Amino acid sequence: MTETETNAYDVVVLGAGPVGENVADRTRAAGLTTAVVESELVGGECSYWACMPSKALLRPVIARADARRVPGLRQSVQGPLDAAAVLAHRDYYTSDWKDDGQVGWLDSIGADLHRGHGRLTGPRTVTVTGPDGGERVLTARHAVAVCTGSRAALPGLPGLDAVKPWTSREATSSHTVPGRLIVIGGGVVATEMATVWQALGSQVTLLVRGKGLLPRMEPFAGELIAEALKEAGADVRTGTSVESVTRENGTVVAVTGTGERIEADEILFATGRAPRTDDIGLESIGLDPGSWLPVDDSLRVSGHDWLYAVGDVNHRALLTHQGKYQARIAGAAIAARATGETLLAEPWGAHAATADHTAVPQVVFTDPEAAAVGLSLAEAEEAGHRVRAVDVDLSTVSGAGLYADGYQGRARMVVDVEDEILRGVTFVGPGVGELIHSATIAVAGQVPVSRLWHAVPSYPTISEVWLRLLEAYRDA
């Protein structure tokens, strides 16, 4: 039996995805010794199976769609996409699923990487089982940060494992284009992957249990994207449940609630996420394995003054950019507590992730794109705010017409009529992903409508929609 090695650090970070990397970056910048534990690839889900590969796949799809709306160019881009080139482009952005560059970055900030499966084995203690089976105990003087993220959640359909369904990982890493693909779900992963594989040559059938797509956004976002998917050739069915799935001689057969059989070569379940906390030793500190970890605004876990949960595991906002924001806040809070500095934990303070509650931005990279920040109209009303929604047809904006012939899109501004600030903004249309940060600044900064009148949009850009929205609010 080999002797177990023990190493002491100021901070131990469990998980080396973008969230864990950013926690480590902030604690190292504060001079705290930091260990990072990772069982897979440094860079995590986002780098290899989510954000980067999905957007690398989507970029050629969106570029072709935009080009087809431009006079003088559309005739040159009527042919099919070069699927092999698109997949190779994806492989480049995942570094062929090798993490040498990310490991080098961790080295550059002075964080120690420990490869293997890390489990909490008591307060401030993480035991790492390495690839060779050897164990190493890491102790933390100040904090352990759980940054293990989330995984795809599959429904409890009998025999599903034997079908070998796709999850988001297979959908973003496949090296072949299935002839027929069933997509189960109506959220971001479902709509983006339906967009990709339909454009690459699959016949996509999108089955949605609910009434529409993107249920967490304004209803018109899902409606416009559903119309576009149908126009592209996808079969979009809402109000449809899947009761069973089998694979017969290589063919997937999904049976719906009405008894209809739908056949395909592959089936993707995009039906939510679950926390990666089932095997990290939560029971050793009195927490439930497999649970989401509730935190305060400094990202510290309730009842444990040394434990932080950052990113997806706390279930506040399952988005990479929001997890990285939390990581910057958590790293700063860990450093402040470790060095005895004053904690600035009031709303919008340096050690409070206030934006998680009121100013979370998101872009869905479909065609058209959908982008939103803050609260939808329904969410604002449910929260008790007195609000008014102002809508503008984006096709009326000169910049949109120049951007694309036949531009179709919509914008909504949710205004708090008491405070005269924006509670939320939603854009749907080609190219709107690049508009959302202006809305994020307005919402997070609680910029009064009266001051927004003085933020003059450049002409002729799609950003002129801001002027149209303000005029609509004034004239209503």
C-alpha positions in Angstrom: 0.0 0.0 0.0 1.4 3.4 -1.0 1.5 6.2 1.6 -1.2 8.9 1.1 0.4 12.3 0.4 -1.0 15.4 2.1 -0.7 18.9 0.7 -1.9 22.1 2.4 -3.2 25.1 0.4 -5.1 28.3 1.2 -7.8 27.4 -1.3 -8.8 24.1 -3.0 -11.0 24.4 -6.2 -12.9 21.3 -7.2 -13.4 21.5 -10.9 -11.3 23.1 -13.7 -13.9 24.4 -16.0 -14.2 28.1 -16.8 -15.7 28.7 -13.3 -13.0 26.9 -11.4 -10.4 28.6 -13.5 -11.7 32.0 -12.7 -11.9 31.3 -9.0 -8.3 30.1 -9.1 -7.3 33.2 -11.1 -8.8 35.6 -8.5 -7.4 33.7 -5.4 -3.9 33.5 -7.0 -4.0 37.2 -7.9 -4.7 37.8 -4.2 -1.6 35.8 -3.2 -3.4 32.7 -1.9 -1.9 29.3 -2.7 -4.4 27.4 -4.8 -5.0 23.8 -5.9 -7.3 22.9 -8.7 -8.7 19.3 -9.0 -10.0 18.0 -12.3 -11.2 14.5 -13.3 -11.6 15.2 -17.1 -10.3 18.0 -19.3 -9.1 21.3 -17.9 -11.5 23.8 -19.5 -14.6 21.8 -18.6 -17.9 21.4 -20.3 -17.9 24.8 -22.0 -14.6 24.3 -23.8 -15.2 20.8 -25.2 -18.9 19.9 -25.2 -21.0 23.1 -24.9 -20.3 26.8 -25.6 -17.3 26.5 -27.9 -18.1 23.5 -30.1 -21.8 24.5 -30.4 -21.0 28.0 -31.5 -18.3 26.8 -33.8 -20.9 24.5 -35.4 -23.5 27.3 -35.5 -21.3 30.1 -37.0 -21.2 28.7 -40.6 -24.9 28.0 -40.4 -25.7 31.6 -39.3 -23.2 33.1 -41.8 -24.8 31.3 -44.7 -28.3 32.3 -43.6 -27.2 36.0 -43.3 -25.5 35.8 -46.7 -28.6 34.5 -48.4 -30.4 37.7 -47.3 -27.9 40.0 -49.0 -28.4 41.1 -52.6 -25.5 40.2 -54.9 -24.4 37.4 -52.5 -27.3 35.1 -52.1 -26.8 33.3 -55.4 -23.3 32.3 -54.3 -24.4 30.5 -51.2 -27.3 28.4 -52.3 -25.5 25.1 -52.1 -25.2 22.8 -49.1 -22.7 23.5 -46.3 -19.5 21.5 -46.4 -20.2 19.3 -43.4 -16.7 18.0 -43.1 -15.2 21.5 -43.0 -17.8 22.6 -40.4 -17.0 19.6 -38.2 -13.2 20.3 -38.7 -13.8 23.9 -37.7 -15.5 22.6 -34.5 -12.6 20.3 -33.8 -10.2 23.2 -34.0 -12.1 25.2 -31.4 -12.1 22.2 -29.0 -8.3 21.8 -29.6 -9.2 18.2 -30.7 -10.3 17.6 -27.1 -6.8 18.1 -25.7 -6.3 20.5 -22.8 -2.6 21.3 -23.1 -3.3 25.0 -23.6 -5.6 25.3 -20.6 -3.1 23.4 -18.4 -0.4 25.9 -19.5 -2.6 28.8 -18.5 -3.1 27.3 -15.0 0.6 26.9 -14.7 1.1 30.5 -15.7 -1.0 31.8 -12.8 0.8 29.6 -10.3 -2.1 27.2 -9.5 -1.3 23.5 -8.9 -3.3 21.1 -10.9 -4.2 17.7 -9.4 -5.6 15.2 -11.9 -8.1 12.8 -10.6 -11.5 12.4 -8.9 -11.8 14.8 -6.0 -14.2 14.1 -3.0 -14.7 16.0 0.2 -13.7 13.8 3.1 -14.4 16.3 5.8 -14.3 20.1 6.5 -11.7 21.8 4.4 -10.4 18.5 3.1 -10.5 17.0 -0.4 -9.1 13.6 -1.2 -8.0 13.1 -4.8 -7.9 9.6 -6.4 -5.5 9.8 -9.3 -5.7 7.9 -12.6 -3.3 5.3 -11.1 -5.5 4.8 -8.1 -3.2 6.6 -5.7 -4.7 9.0 -3.2 -3.6 12.5 -2.3 -5.2 14.6 0.5 -5.5 18.3 0.0 -6.4 20.6 2.9 -7.6 24.2 2.6 -6.7 26.8 5.2 -9.5 29.2 4.0 -11.9 27.7 1.5 -13.0 24.9 -0.8 -14.8 26.0 -3.9 -17.1 23.4 -5.6 -17.1 24.2 -9.3 -18.1 20.8 -10.7 -20.9 22.1 -13.0 -23.8 20.2 -14.3 -24.6 17.3 -16.6 -27.4 16.4 -18.9 -30.5 15.1 -17.2 -32.2 12.2 -18.9 -35.8 11.1 -18.3 -36.6 7.9 -16.6 -37.8 6.0 -19.7 -37.4 2.2 -19.5 -34.5 0.9 -21.5 -33.2 4.3 -22.5 -29.5 3.4 -21.7 -29.7 0.6 -24.3 -30.8 3.2 -27.0 -27.5 5.1 -26.4 -29.2 8.5 -26.8 -27.4 11.7 -27.6 -27.0 14.3 -24.9 -25.5 17.7 -25.4 -22.1 16.1 -25.4 -22.7 13.8 -28.3 -24.7 16.5 -30.2 -21.7 18.9 -30.1 -19.0 16.3 -30.7 -20.4 13.9 -33.3 -18.1 13.3 -36.3 -21.0 12.2 -38.6 -24.2 13.8 -39.7 -27.2 11.5 -39.0 -29.7 11.2 -41.8 -32.6 11.6 -39.4 -32.4 13.2 -35.9 -35.1 13.4 -33.2 -34.6 16.2 -30.7 -36.5 16.1 -27.5 -36.9 19.4 -25.7 -37.6 23.0 -26.4 -34.9 24.9 -24.6 -31.5 26.4 -25.7 -29.7 23.1 -26.4 -32.7 21.7 -28.3 -33.2 24.7 -30.6 -29.5 25.3 -31.2 -28.8 21.7 -32.1 -31.9 21.4 -34.2 -30.6 24.5 -36.1 -27.1 23.0 -36.6 -28.0 19.5 -37.7 -30.9 20.5 -40.0 -28.4 22.8 -41.7 -25.8 20.1 -42.0 -28.2 17.8 -43.7 -30.2 15.9 -41.1 -33.9 15.7 -41.2 -34.8 17.0 -37.8 -38.0 16.3 -35.8 -38.2 18.5 -32.8 -40.6 17.2 -30.1 -41.6 19.7 -27.4 -43.7 18.7 -24.4 -44.7 22.3 -23.7 -46.6 24.9 -25.7 -43.6 26.4 -27.4 -39.9 26.9 -27.6 -37.6 28.8 -25.2 -40.2 29.0 -22.4 -38.0 31.2 -20.2 -38.0 34.0 -22.7 -40.8 36.2 -24.0 -43.2 34.0 -26.0 -42.5 35.7 -29.3 -38.9 34.5 -29.2 -39.9 30.9 -29.4 -42.5 31.6 -31.9 -40.1 33.3 -34.4 -37.5 30.5 -34.0 -40.1 27.8 -34.5 -41.2 29.5 -37.7 -37.6 29.6 -38.9 -36.9 26.0 -38.1 -40.0 24.9 -40.0 -39.0 27.1 -43.0 -35.6 25.4 -42.9 -37.3 22.0 -43.2 -37.5 20.8 -39.6 -40.6 19.1 -38.2 -41.5 21.1 -35.1 -44.2 19.6 -32.8 -45.3 21.2 -29.6 -47.5 19.6 -26.9 -45.9 16.3 -27.7 -44.7 13.8 -25.1 -42.5 10.8 -25.6 -43.6 7.7 -23.8 -41.0 5.2 -25.0 -37.8 4.9 -27.0 -36.2 1.8 -28.5 -33.5 1.0 -31.0 -34.4 -1.6 -33.5 -31.7 -2.8 -35.9 -29.9 0.5 -35.5 -33.0 2.6 -36.0 -34.3 4.7 -33.1 -38.1 4.5 -32.6 -39.8 7.1 -30.4 -43.4 6.5 -29.5 -45.4 9.7 -28.6 -48.3 10.1 -26.2 -50.7 9.6 -29.1 -49.1 6.3 -30.0 -47.3 7.6 -33.1 -44.0 6.0 -34.0 -41.2 8.3 -35.2 -38.1 6.7 -36.6 -34.6 8.2 -36.8 -30.9 7.4 -36.8 -30.2 9.2 -33.6 -32.2 10.8 -30.8 -31.0 13.8 -28.7 -32.5 14.4 -25.2 -32.1 18.1 -24.3 -34.4 17.9 -21.2 -32.5 19.8 -18.5 -29.5 19.6 -16.3 -28.5 18.0 -13.0 -25.8 19.0 -10.6 -22.5 17.1 -10.7 -22.5 16.7 -6.9 -23.6 13.0 -6.6 -20.0 11.7 -6.0 -18.0 14.5 -4.4 -18.4 13.6 -0.8 -21.1 15.9 0.3 -22.3 13.4 2.8 -19.1 13.8 4.8 -20.1 17.4 5.7 -23.8 16.8 6.2 -25.1 17.7 2.7 -27.1 15.6 0.3 -25.2 14.0 -2.6 -26.7 14.9 -5.9 -28.2 18.1 -4.6 -28.0 21.7 -5.8 -26.0 23.8 -3.3 -27.7 26.9 -2.0 -25.5 29.9 -1.5 -25.5 33.5 -0.4 -24.6 36.3 -2.7 -20.9 35.8 -1.9 -21.4 32.2 -3.2 -20.8 30.7 0.3 -22.8 27.6 1.0 -25.4 28.0 3.8 -24.1 26.7 7.1 -20.5 26.2 6.0 -18.2 29.2 6.4 -15.4 27.6 4.4 -17.4 26.1 1.5 -18.3 27.9 -1.7 -20.4 26.6 -4.6 -19.9 28.5 -7.8 -21.5 28.2 -11.3 -24.1 25.6 -12.2 -23.9 23.7 -8.9 -25.8 26.5 -7.1 -28.6 26.6 -9.7 -28.7 30.4 -9.8 -28.0 30.9 -13.5 -26.8 27.9 -15.6 -24.7 30.0 -18.0 -21.0 30.0 -18.5 -20.6 33.7 -18.5 -22.7 34.0 -15.3 -20.7 31.3 -13.6 -17.5 33.2 -14.5 -19.0 36.3 -13.0 -19.8 34.4 -9.8 -16.3 33.0 -9.8 -14.8 36.6 -9.9 -17.1 37.5 -7.0 -16.4 34.3 -5.0 -12.6 34.6 -5.5 -12.6 38.2 -4.3 -14.8 37.2 -1.3 -12.5 34.3 -0.4 -9.5 36.6 -0.6 -11.2 39.3 1.5 -12.2 36.9 4.2 -8.7 35.3 4.2 -6.9 38.6 4.6 -9.3 40.2 7.0 -10.5 42.9 4.5 -13.9 44.5 4.8 -16.5 42.4 3.0 -18.5 44.5 0.5 -21.6 42.3 0.4 -24.3 44.9 -0.1 -26.2 44.7 -3.4 -23.9 45.5 -6.3 -20.9 45.4 -4.0 -17.6 43.8 -4.9 -18.4 40.6 -3.0 -22.1 40.2 -4.0 -23.3 38.4 -7.2 -26.3 40.7 -7.4 -26.7 40.4 -11.2 -27.8 36.8 -10.7 -31.1 38.1 -9.5 -31.9 41.0 -11.9 -29.5 41.2 -14.8 -28.7 37.8 -16.3 -28.0 38.0 -20.1 -28.4 35.2 -22.5 -28.0 34.7 -26.3 -29.5 31.8 -28.2 -27.5 31.3 -31.4 -30.3 30.1 -33.6 -31.5 31.7 -36.9 -32.9 34.2 -35.9 -30.9 34.8 -32.8 -32.7 35.5 -29.5 -31.1 37.6 -26.8 -32.5 38.7 -23.5 -31.5 40.2 -20.2 -33.3 40.7 -16.9 -37.0 39.8 -16.4 -39.6 39.0 -19.0 -42.9 40.8 -18.8 -44.5 37.8 -17.0 -41.6 37.5 -14.6 -41.6 41.2 -13.8 -45.4 41.1 -13.1 -45.0 37.9 -11.0 -42.3 39.7 -8.9 -44.7 42.5 -8.1 -43.3 45.2 -10.3 -45.6 47.7 -11.9 -44.4 47.4 -15.5 -45.3 48.2 -19.1 -44.0 46.3 -22.1 -43.0 48.2 -25.2 -42.6 46.3 -28.5 -41.0 47.3 -31.8 -40.9 45.5 -35.1 -37.2 45.3 -35.9 -37.9 45.4 -39.6 -38.9 49.1 -39.2 -35.3 50.0 -38.2 -33.2 51.2 -41.1 -30.1 49.3 -40.0 -32.0 46.0 -40.0 -33.2 46.5 -43.5 -29.6 47.2 -44.6 -28.4 44.1 -42.7 -30.7 41.8 -44.5 -33.5 41.8 -47.1 -36.8 40.8 -45.6 -35.4 41.2 -42.0 -37.8 39.8 -39.5 -37.4 40.4 -35.8 -38.9 42.0 -32.7 -37.7 43.9 -29.6 -39.3 44.3 -26.2 -38.5 46.7 -23.4 -40.1 46.0 -20.0 -40.2 49.3 -18.1 -40.8 49.8 -14.4 -43.4 52.6 -14.5 -42.7 53.6 -10.9 -38.9 53.8 -11.0 -38.6 54.5 -14.7 -35.9 51.9 -15.2 -35.7 48.8 -17.4 -36.5 45.5 -15.8 -35.8 43.5 -18.9 -35.1 43.6 -22.6 -35.5 41.0 -25.4 -34.3 41.1 -29.0 -35.1 38.5 -31.6 -33.7 38.7 -35.1 -30.5 38.2 -37.2 -27.4 39.6 -35.5 -29.1 40.7 -32.3 -26.7 38.8 -30.1 -24.3 41.8 -30.4 -27.0 44.1 -29.1 -27.6 42.5 -25.8 -24.7 44.0 -23.9 -26.1 47.5 -24.3 -29.3 46.2 -22.7 -27.3 44.5 -20.0 -25.6 47.8 -19.1 -29.0 49.5 -19.0 -30.6 46.9 -16.8 -27.6 46.3 -14.4 -26.9 50.0 -14.2 -30.6 50.8 -13.6 -30.2 53.6 -16.1 -33.3 55.9 -16.0 -35.4 56.1 -19.1 -34.8 59.9 -19.0 -31.0 59.3 -19.3 -31.4 56.7 -22.1 -32.8 59.4 -24.3 -29.3 60.8 -24.3 -27.6 57.6 -25.4 -27.7 58.3 -29.1 -27.6 55.2 -31.4 -25.4 55.4 -34.5 -27.3 55.6 -37.8 -27.9 53.4 -39.6 -27.4 50.5 -37.3 -29.8 47.9 -35.8 -29.0 49.6 -32.5 -31.4 52.3 -33.5 -34.1 50.1 -32.2 -33.3 51.7 -28.8 -34.6 55.0 -30.1 -37.7 53.3 -31.5 -38.3 51.6 -28.2 -38.0 54.9 -26.2 -40.3 56.7 -28.7 -42.9 53.9 -28.3 -42.7 54.2 -24.5 -43.1 58.0 -24.7 -46.0 57.9 -27.1 -47.9 55.1 -25.5 
